[in-house]
C-alpha cells in the first residue's frame, strides 16, 4: 500500500510532466488516444466525484468563517478570467472556435490543482479549498451565464443546455462524492491518498484525447493558441495577486487567491465544448493547452512566491 501511495503522490506532483508526455505521444500517435474524446464527460465526472470524496465538513466551515476572503476570491474568479478571455479573443482576432474555447476556459471555476499548487507555494490552503468549493458549486449558474454573455457575438449559446451540462458533469458528481464520504468516512479516509490518482488519470486522458483528435489542426494554429493561453493564465495569476494585495490581505491569502484566479478547471471547458458545441471542434483546444500550461506556470509561480515569503 505504501508503494501505491508513493506512486500516487508522484503522479499528482508531476501531473504537468505526465500531461506533456502523453500529449506528445497522442500528437504523433493520434489513433491511440482520439477515442478518449467520446468519454470526456465521463472522465471529468470521475475527476469531480474524486474531488467530492475529499471534501470534509470542516471545509464548508470556511465558507461561513471567512466570508470576506472567499467573496473576494469568488468575484475575482468570475470577473478577471472571463473579461481577460474576451479581451484576448478580440485582440488576436480569433476564429469563432478558438474564441469560444478561450472564453469557456475563462468562465470556468477554479481547478482542483490550485489547492496543490497553493500548498507548494506556502499559501493559505484552507482558503484555496474553500474558494474551489464555492466557485465549483456556483458554476452551474455563473459559467453558462458568462459564456452566454461573452461568447454570444461569435456563436449561438443555449443557456439552459449549458446549465444542465455543468450540473451533470460537475455539481452532481461532487455532491455524490460528498454524500458518500458522509456515509462512509472511515473507508474513504483509508484510501484518501489514492483519490488524486483518479483525477490525474481522468485529466491526462481528456487532454490526450483532444490532442489526438486535433493533431493536424494543432500543427497549424497551436502557436497562436499557446500564446493566448499563456497571456490569459499570466493575467489571472498577476491580476489576482495584485487585487488581493491592494485589498491588504495577508501574504498567504494573497498567494492562494492569485493561484485560484489563474488556475481554471479547464477540463470542464473541454467537456462543455464537446457536449454543447460539436460544430466547433477547435473549441476544445484552448482548454487542452491551458491544462498543460497552468500546471507549469502555477509551479513556477509557487516557487517565486515561496522565495519571496522566505526573503520577506
Phi, psi and omega in degrees: 000319179299322179295321179294320178297320178296319179297317179298316179297320180297315181293322180292318181291327185250034183298325179297318179295316180298319179298316180297314181300309182289330177293319178296315178299316180296326181294319182269343178227064187300326183297334181285346185230341185301334179301334186295338180295337178289346183239022182304312181298319179295315180298315180294320177300321178295320179295318179291324176298318177298322177297316179301323180293339182267354183274123180258166180301321181294337177296324180288336180297332179300323181301325184265338183265343182226056185296327183296307182297320180293322178295318178298312180299317181297313180297318178294320181303315186261016173235307184301306185290317178297314182293319178297319179300314179299315180298317180293321179298320177289315183299317183269000179057045184293152175294166181303317181300308184290321178299316178300316181298317180294318180293322176301315178299315183295332184267000182275160177287176179294150181271155180294336179297337181298328180294320178292315180296322177297320177297315180297324183281351183078024180273186182278095185295314178303321178295319179298315179298316180299317180294320179297316180298311183297311183294327179288315181293333179265358181301323180302335177264308188294312185298308180298319181297315180294318178297318179300316183287321188268327184263355183298336180282347179257314185222164176278128183243126176267107186299312183295318180297318179294320178301315179297323179297315180294321178299316183290317187265347181239297189296309183297313178298321179295313180296323177296318178298317178298317180297315181296322178295322179296326182279325184230059184299318182294317181295319180290320178299327181294334181244014186305319183291346179270343186298321179302335180299326179299312180294320180299309181298317181298312182294318179298318180291321178300310184291318179298321178297317179296316179297315180297322181285337184238027184306313182294319181290327178298323180297332183265328183234009182300321183295317179297313181296321179299317180297314181295316180298316180297316179294320179299310180297317180297319179299318180297313180298313184288312182292322176298317179295313182296318180297317179295323178293317180298330178275006174060041175277160177298153186300322179296323178288323176301314179299313181299316182291318178301316180290316182297320180292320185279339183253114185260162171278075184292339175297323177294321179299318178296314181297318180294320178296319180293317186280328189248344185226056183298335180278000178234071188301329182285353180295342179279342188294312179304320179297319180296315181291322178300320181301323178286310189293316187290337174289324178289308182295324179297321178295318178296314179301317180299318180296319180294313181296322179294320179294317179298321181295321180291320181286330181281000000 
